[in-house]
Amino acid sequence: MSLNLLADHVRPLMADERFRFRCHPGVGCFTECCRELELALSPYDVLRLAKRLGLDSAHFLDRFAVVEQGEDDLFPRVFLAMVDDSRASCPFVDRNGCTVYTDRPAACRTYPLGRGASLKEDGTVTILHVLLTEPHCQGFAEQEEQDVAAWTADQGLAVYQRLNDLLLPLLQHPKTKTGWRPSDAQCQQYLTTLYDLDRFRDELPKATPEREALLADDERLLTHAIHHLTLDFYGD
């Protein structure tokens, strides 16, 4: 998508502002948004998808992910590997829709909204929402109205947002604004700690009450991994 198209079809959305949108098999463009896109995956996205598919983290990453790191990226980024079918289709979409719908990534749940989160110096988080009105999408012609809160609840976004926002002190730490950059080893540690959560679990100290609690709760384990990495990198 061109930058001009983005500029023309993305606008800020107030929290209480209502918009019309509904996606369902009856709209003519159904599943078109599941093709020709770059879909970034958060650690929680990978956790949910791997569990849904019955794979450990390493096998999921090997089969369904692409890892890239641009010059401006602080840490490597993980993207869903699309099918080589001339349309770069999502590997989890078929003629009937999403085959992993209840565990689909946050970006899929959020659309047509965009959500940006930034960490302020006092530790509070600033949230910005935008509405993406792509010309091909016919969902905006539907009559159903909602606001940000209603859409967030309907799409089951709360847990995704909570766990993704926990990454902010790691990705937007004050030291990064003064020139701190991770080493190659730290970039690899970032991937193996947050995206290969099964490996991180196996490396926990053996036979401790904390380990047993973390083994029983994937969300708690991911939270622990994020805090562990932030402390290891920044010392706080």
N, C-alpha and C positions, 0 to 999 in steps of 0.2 A: 504494500500500500504506500502511495507517495506521501511525502510530507505535506503537500498542498491539500490532498484529500483529507489527511488527518486534521489539518487546521480548519478545514471547512466543516467537518462533521464531528468534532469533539468540542464540548462546551462544559464549563463548570456547572455542577448541580448542587443546589442547596439541600440540606438534610431533609427539610419538610416539603420540598418541591415535588409535585406529582408528575408522573410521566406515564404514557401508554406503551405497554409492551407485553407480549405473550408469545412464547414459542411452543409449538406443538406440531404433530405430524401433518396437520391440515394446512399449514402455511406452505406456499410454493417453494420457499428457499430452505426447507427443512434439511438440516445437516450440512448446508453449504458453508456454514461458519466453522465446520470441523475439517476444513481443507485449506491448503495453501496458507498456513500460518506458522509462526514461531511460538510455540507454547512452552514457556519457562515453567519448570517444576520446582516447588519448594520442598524442603525435607519432609514436611507433613504430607504433601501430595504423593511423594514416593512411598512413604510409609503406608498410606491408605491403599494405593494401587497395588503394591507388592503383596500386601495381605489379601486383597481381593482376589488376586490371581494365584495365590498359593505359592508365591515365590519368596525366597529370601532376598534381601536388599541387593546383594551383589549380582544375582542372576537377573533381577529386574533391570538394573542399570546396564548390564551387558546386552540385554535383548531389546530394551525399549528406550534407551536414553542416549543422548549425545552431550558430551561435555566440551564446553568452549570457554575461552578466556580472552577477551579483547584487551587492547592496550589500556583502556580506561576502566576495566573491571577490577575491583579490589580482590575478589575471589572468583574462582571458576563458577560458571553458570551451567545448570543442567537443563536440557531441553528434551521434550518428548521426540523420539525418532519417528518421523513420518514414513508412510509407506511409499515406495517408489512406483507409483501408479500413474504418473504424469500429472497428478493433481495434488501430490503431497498430502494424502488423506491421513487422518488420525488412524492408528492401528486398531482403535477400539470402536470405530463407527461402522455400521452396516446399514442396509436399506431401511431397517426399522428404527434406527437411531443409535444412541450410545449404549454399548454393551456393558459398561461399568458405571452406569448413571449414578447410582447411590454413592459411589466412591470417586466421582469425577474430580479433576483438579479445581482449585479455587478460581483460576482464571475462567474456566468454563461456567462455573456457578455465578460468577460476578457479572458476566456479560449480560446486557449491554452497558453496564456500569464499569467504570475504572476507579480504582481506589489507590490513593497514594498516602503513605504514612511517613512522617519525618520526626526525628527525635530532637527535641529542643534542649538547650543547655541545662535547663532545670530538671531534665529527665521526663518531662511530660511529652505526650505524643500528639502531633497535629495531623488531622485527617482531612484529605481533600477528595471529593468525589467528582467524577466527570461522567457525562453521558455520551456514548459513542453511537452515532446514528449512521451506520454504514448504508450507502444507497441500495445495496442489494437486499438488505434485510426487510422482509415483509411483516415482521413481528410488531413493528410500530403502527401498523394499520389496524391492529386489534384494539378492542374497546376497553380492555381491562386496565385499570389505573392502579398505581402504587407509588410509594415513596421509598427512600433508601432503607428505612427500617423494615418496612414490609417485605421488600425484596430480599434483604439480608436474612430475615427469618424464614421466608419461603424457600430459599435456596440452601439453607443449612450452613450459612457462612460463618457463624459465630466462632466455632472451634478453629476453623482455618485462620481467621483473622487474629484470634488470640495467640495461636502458636507462631504465626508468621510475624506478628509484632514483637514477639520475644527475641527475634533476630536483630532488631534495630540496634541495641547496644553493641552488637558484634559488627554489624555492617556500617553503622554510622557513629562509631566511637569517636570522641573528641580528638584522639591521637591521629585518626586518619585525616583530620583537617589540617594537621601540622606536618604532614608528609609521611606518616607511618605507612609502610606497605609490607605485606606478609612475604616471607621467603617462599621459595618453591616447596620446601618441606612443609611449611605451614599451610600452603594452598592444598597440598595433598591431604594433610591432616584435617582440614576443613571438610573435604569430600568424604573421607573415610569415617569421620566422626558423625556428621549430620546426615549424610545420604546412605551410608552403609551401616545402618543402625544395628543390624544383627551382629556385625563385627564389633562395634562399640560395646554391645551388651556382653559379648563373649570375653572382652578384655577387662570387664569390671572385676574388682577384688572378689575372690571366692568366699563363699560361706559367711556373708555378713547380712544382718537384717536389712540394710539399705539395698543390697543387691537383690534380695528376694522381693522387696517391694517394687523395685524397678522392673524386674522380670515380669511382674504381673500387670503392668500398666504401661503401654506403649507411649501414651501421651506424656506421662510422668518421665519416662526414659528420655524422650526427645527434649523435654524441658531441662533435664539434668545435663544432657549432652551440650545444649546451647550454653548453659551457665558454665559448664566445665571449660568449654573452648574459649569463652570470653575471658574467664579468669586466667587461663593459660597464655593467651595472646597479650592481654593488656594489664594483667596483674590486679584487676579490680572487678 
